[in-house]
Amino acid sequence: MSHNLELAQKHAWKLARTLMTTVILFQSDDQYGVLPEDELEDAEVTRLFEYDPYTGARSVH
């Protein structure tokens, strides 16, 4: 988890390209985190961005 959105975005993109799967950048309370889409499921977090290694990033909102 990170308090820095820009740093979390960089890590999210790198993780998506490394795993070659879609990852989600989410916010929980005042921190940001990144998980592969299939592992996030019904967690009570606010999804901010989706990073697809083939098409790039897009805002979820």
PyMOL commands that set and color helices and strands:
alter all, ss='L'
color gray80, all
select helices_A, chain A and resi 5-19+37-40
alter helices_A, ss='H'
color red, helices_A
select strands_A, chain A and resi 23-28+31-36+46-52+56-59
alter strands_A, ss='S'
color yellow, strands_A
deselect
rebuild
show_as cartoon
